[in-house]
Amino acid sequence: MEKQLIGNNFFIPMPVVLVGTQVKGKDNFMAVGWCARVNGNPPMIACGINNNHYTPQGIAETKTFSVNIPSSGILEKTDYCGLVSGLRTDKSNVFDVFYGSLKTAPMIRECPVTLECHLVQTVSLPTHNLCIGEIAGVYADGAAIKDGKPDFAVIAPLFLTMPDNRYWTLGKYVGDAWSAGKKLIPVTRHDPAI
């Protein structure tokens, strides 16, 4: 089928997370759809947050933040945290909060997986700040772990698609990474670096 140019908007499904921080001593959470792993060792994650939002103030103040993976069961609370600003609305009581070793990165008990992060760098872009954090600790519900690995069917993470602005959950398992394509590698070729 022939491809057609459909613009330059975002067509990549994005995981939805709740970024937590303290702003002026008060817990605050914001729904973020632009979040990804960016370094292996040390483990780092980056979140793109609009320059006009309240949350970057807290990250700049404390040099910490949390990345909480909400399940589909708390979709309404997650979306709410993206609809209202912490500047005008106190979101500190929306969730049951706990802290890890960092003490200033509030994490959400209702989320099956949470990460606490030290701020490594903030990259200022035209419309967004890219907040890069080193993961200091990962916390998970016992039910979300199977054989020492995350059970994503139980975690039931949310994904955001744009420009239709819809939430989705994971589909079915279809294959193993770093394995499914091995049958296409010629037998005589062994290229360790791609």
C-alpha angles and dihedrals in degrees: 000000000000118000122235128201108248100175135273102283128124116284100163117106107238130203113245116226136171112234112208129198141145116254114192089343096308126110114246133181131196131186110238127186098181105075132126145156109264107174136031106204113050090023111241136178130193130208124193109217126179112255091233096058126106097229097074088063090063093045090051091047099048101023087224138092140166131232111209122190108216121205124225087259091075097041094127094051090045093052091045089058088057095047100053129051122232086222090073103016128055105227095171093105100044091093140026101258131207135174134222128197095307094064094201100062106083114210130198121240092201091062112087092218129029134176129200116209141192112220109247101174143344116216113200113218127179095270105006144042114229104215111200116196135183110229108241096178143356121211125192139178112252090239090056092062124073121179090347094304133097114271101215093187087063095039090053095194122200127238129199124215124197146235087020090052097219134147121230138178130221118289125215126309110262107174150325123283117237088018114056093071097046092097089065094056111099112245093236095051122084109172110169093185121058 
